[in-house]
Amino acid sequence: MKQLLSLLLLLPVLLKAQQPMLIPQPEQMEVRQGSFTISKNTKIILQGSGLEKSARFLRDYLEKIHGISLQVKQGGNAGKGNIVLNYEKQEYRLPGAYRLDVSNDAIYIAGDNGEGCFYGVQTLIQLLPFRKGPQLAVPAVAITDKPRFAYRGMHLDVSRHFFPVSFIKKYIDFIAMYKMNSFHWHLTDDQGWRIEIKKYPRLTQVGGYRNGTIIGRYPGKGNDGIRYGGYYTQEEIKEVVKYAADRYITVLPEIEMPGHASAAIAAYPQLSCFPEEATRHPSQTAWNGDSTGKKVQQSWGVFPDVFAPTEYTFEFLQNVLDEVIQLFPGKYIHIGGDECPKDNWKRSAFCQQLIKEKGLKDEHGLQSYFIRRIEQYLNKKGRQIIGWDEILEGGLAPNATVMSWRGEKGGIEAARQQHQVIMTPGGWMYFDHTQDKNEDSVTIGGYTTIQKVYSYEPVPKELNEAESNYILGAQANLWTEYIKNTAKVEYMIFPRMSALSEVLWSRKEKRSWPDFEKRLGNEFSRYDWLKRNYSKAFFNTVN
Ligand code: TNX
């Protein structure tokens, strides 16, 4: 009898559903008794227009990953046994708020807008068991949720190594499933020009290929002499932009200028201050013993042959940007601006004359003149520029947004000048760093654990409240000098991206490493289930 009594007392504890393991952590979650079972008879019902993207994503995901095909129905009576997508106004400053209600009878997802509904779907997906149908039990919960930051980004460098469209789409899915909303596509650099520009076919024909599969640091270490390259056609780019838009993700294209321009210069040498000179690496020794012509770089580093600030170059860049604008509908175009050595501008009579003519202080003033001209051009076309924090030097272009990568200093300064900022400081947000101390792999720049990523706070303490409003959010960057294939890309971003998603989405007070750590084990099981490659460094470094 006594035993029975204690068992009865224990019953609520035993029955109490386990806390679902969600990443990023939602604003509020109430775990209830019971569950809803998704089967092939379940319908996805849309009670409003503009919910198709969310419905399609859910239907396709259930079909592909869980082997259950559901019917999508527009309008009509929701009834029991269905997944209902709807709107419900929530007064919130950012798009993306939603409510998710799973009961024994139905699943109800109400977005503040279409985006909110999409994020509700992502949360529902995280509640699914890791197995195929025919019946999938979803634990009963009531969740309300909303994002903390407006800009939640992931970057990918496709110049140093090239990745096919099929993988770019996969990468976009990774972004979507962590409720992030920006894909920064680093399309041009010294080692390859990867975007088709109809007016300048040599950019991809010549600039898209280099003489060496692998990249080592200059001068030429690790070059295997095997032709390597690739590029995206405009048709493919449109396809990617649409794929992203269907997931409420904006693609931010980056066209590097005035530095990191070797590939463009190899295609059109007139873009250089010294068109006749061979491509040189920083020690001023001709590349690889080859002293003829301009070359797409076969090693990584910072190269002195940069765009000349001539009318020829401005016309070229404007024509390029005209085509870029046609392909990318987002508000922002990233124009690079980082790591532009001033050596060539210093020894060019033309540049020195221009500095005098325009009353500029020095070569930094010339860089600022360069960026301002491009900004003016893009502003006239209704677009805004984003640049790396070097665009602060010599004076910020009036409407520019700054990506702060050399620590937070540039971001703090830009916010104080009332410019918008995206934080991407190397010490926390560089996913090309190794995440395992014991790892035998070459990387640039060091060691950044998932704990460190999780600890990142995008709003610096130094800023007051008004200044803090200029911090749009943050982004992790994946530079690919040493990342040759897609498996390695996944390995570098997982699981660190899960930590980033919580930094960007969840309220600051909601963030707790011990709690996150508990959810991480489940996340690893999810990666296994979804066949994603990920680093297990976490297990080696916690203790
Ligand atoms: C610096 S971050 C660069 C990239 C390199 C990266 C390697 C930035 C704006 N420029 O060109 O790939 O370091 O970590």
Residues whose N, C-alpha, C, O or C-beta is under 5 A from the ligand:
A	BS01	TNX	D338 W388 W405 I444 G445 W479
